Amino acid sequence: MKYDKKQIMVFEKRRPGALMILGITVLDIALGWLFYRSFIACAILLLPAAGYMMLLLKELRKADRKTLNLQFREGLNAISTNVGAGDSLINACIKAYDQLGIIYREDALIMRFFRAVIKLTEMNVPIETALYKISFAADDKDMISFARVVRTAGRSGGDMRNIITSCAASISARIAAEAELNTMISAKRSEFRIMCIAPLFIILYLSIFSPGVIAPLYASVSGRITATVCLALYAGAVIAGRRITDISL
């Protein structure tokens, strides 16, 4: 059976907004002026600036998935509780959707997830298949693991209540551990962002209060080469730092 993409869509496609484009443009001009004092350099740096914007969009998509993963923990707990109370899986999902609606707005990612699942079941798609399909559309490993277990249990005729309860407890514990890890390193991420901005303020400070110190960088070919090497090292450090602080279980 083929599905309309809108029926199984959990994430909206991330596109650069006006604020992001403005921020990247300001950064491009700042780097071109601080390192080269040249508008031509600003134009040349537009290409790597666009690449950096694509990197930011990728990180935003990853942040969306982390948000959904954390919200899914509460959804799992709600499903497990409802199934433990004697509800069928489909009724447990419907009740979980209603319960989560008290906490989250209608456009929250987890609400979109449950809406998509319920929508497919209304089209006579089995709940196990609906969970499996939407979990793959959401591209979340914990959702996919849960959907696979539920699908296997449904086909084999296992004890669905105990299987869902134990699976939900296991996945919920893993998500909680990753959330705790992210909390532990959040301070380091804040320090890293400050360290990314600090070099630019140092150059700006020298440009205003001690212009003679860095004037040779803009007056000779060797100075331009030195500035380019420094800019490349700075960009590499920023990218490497982002990857180091992106830790997941």
N, C-alpha and C positions, 0 to 999 in steps of 0.2 A: 504493500500500500504506500502511495506517495502522499506526502504531507506538504501543505503550504508552509513555507519557511516562517511566516509570521506566527503560525500555530505552535512552533517549537522553539521560537527565538527567546532566549533568556537575556543575552547581552545585546545592547545596541552598538552598532559599529562606531568606534571612536574616530572622530574627525577633529582636525585642529580648529579650535575656537578662536574668536577674535582676540581674546585676552592672551592666549598662548602665542599667537602670531605676533602680537605687540611685544610680549616679553622676549621672544627670540630675536625680534628686530632690535630692541634696545640692547640686548646682550651682544648682538653682532656689531652694532655701532660702538659700544663700549670697548670691545676687544680690538676693533680696528683702530680706534683712537688711542687707547692706552698702549698698544704694542707697536703701532706704525705711524700714528698721526696722519692717516691717509684715508680718504673716502674710497679710493680705488681698492685698498685693502678690505674695506667694509664690503664692497661689492664681491670681491673674491671669496670672502669668508661666508657669503650667503649660502654657498653649497654645503660646507660642513655644518652650518647652522641649521639648514633644513634636515640634514641627517640626524642632528641632535634632537630636533623636534620629533622625528620619527621614533627615536629611542624613547622619548618622553611618552609618546602615545602608547608604545609597547609596554612601558612600565605602568601606565594608567590601566591598560587592559589587564595586566597581571594583578594590579591592586583590586580591580573589580572581582577577579576570580577569588582572591583572598577574602574579600568581603562576603561573597556568596558562600565560601567555605565555612566561615565563622557563623553565618546565619543558618547554614544547613545543619549545624550542630543542634540548634534549638528546634529546627524542623524534625530532625531525627528523634530527639527526645519526645516531641509531641506525638509522632507516629508510634513510637514504642509504647508510650503511656496509653494511647488509645487502643492499640492492638492488645495490650495487656488487659485492658478493661473489657475485652470481648468483641471489639469492632472488627469488621473485615478490613482488609488493607485499603480498599478504595474509600470506605467510610472514614477510616483513620486519617487518610490524606485530606479528605474534605474537612474534617474537624480540625486537623492541624492547620489548614489554610485559614479557617475562621479564627482559631486561637492566635495565630501569628499576626492576623490583621489587627489585633488589639495593640501589638507592639510596633509593627512596621507599617509604613505607608503603602499605598496600593502599588506604587512604582518601585518598591524595594525588589532587589534581585530574587530573594527567596519567594516573594509573592508571585513574581513572574514565573518562577519555576513550578510552583504548585498549580498556578492557573493553566500553564501549558499541559501539565500532566492531566488535570481534570478535564481540559478541553478534549484531549485525545480519547479519554475514557467515554466521554459523551458521544464520540464517533464510533462507539463499540470496539475500541481498541482495548485489549486486556490491560489491567493496571500494571502487571509485571512488564509488559512490552512498552507501555507508556513511560514508566519510570526509566527503563533502559534507554529508550529513544531520547528522552529529554536530558538524561544525564550525559549522554555522549554529545548532545548539542551544546550543553553547558561546558563540556570539556573539563570536568572536575574529577580528579582521581577517586576521592572519597565517595562522591555520588555514583560514579561508575562501579566501584567496588560493592556498594550497597545494592545497586540495581542488579548486578550479576548474581549476588547471593539470593536476592528475592526471586529472580527469574529461575535460577536453578532449583530453589526450594519449591516454586510453583510447579515446575515440570516434574520433579521427582516425588511430589506429594508429601514432603516433609512437614514437620511440626512448624508451621509458619510463625506462630506466636513466639516460641522460644528462639527460633532462628533470627527473627527480626530483633528481638530484645537483646540477644547476645551480640549480634552484629552492630546494632546501634550503640551499645555500650563500648565496644572496641573502637569504632570509628570516632565516637564522641571523645574518648580519652586521647586519641591521637591528635585530634583537632585542638583540644584543650592544651596539650603539651606544646604544639606549635604556636598557639596564641601566647602562652607563657614565655616561650623563647623570643617571640617578636617583641614582647613587652620588655624583656631584659636588654635587648640590643637597641631599643628605640632611642635611648640616651646617646649611644654611640653614633646612631644615624644623624641625630641633631648636631653632634659635634662635627661630624663629617661635612654637613651642609655649611656650617660656619667656616670650616677650614677651606671649603671651595671658594667662598666669597672673600676670605681674608687677603689672598694675594692681590686681588684687584684693588682693594682698598689701600694696600701698601703702595702699589704703583701710583694710585691716584694721589695719595698723601705726598709721595716724593715729587710728583709732577707739580703739585701746588706749592709746597714749602721748600723743596730742594731741587728745582728743575735742572740745575747744573749737573747733578749726580747722574741722571739718566739721559741727559741731552745727547751723549755720543751714540746712543742706541738708534736715534732717528737721523743722524747726520752722516753715516757711513754705511758702506755695503756690509762690512763685518758686523756692525751694530744691528742691521736688519736681519742678518743671518742668525745672530745671537737671539734676537727677539723671536724669530720664527721657531728656533729650537726650544726656547723657553715656553712658547705657546703650545707647541706639540707635547712637551712634557706635562704641561698643566692639563691639557685635554686628556692625555693618557691617564693621568692620576685620577681625574674625575671619573672617567669610565671604569677604571679598575676599582676605585673606591665604591662605586655603585654596585658592582658585581660582588665585592667582598661582603658588603652589608646586606645583600639579598640572600638571606639564609632561610632555608625551609627544610622540614624533616622529610 
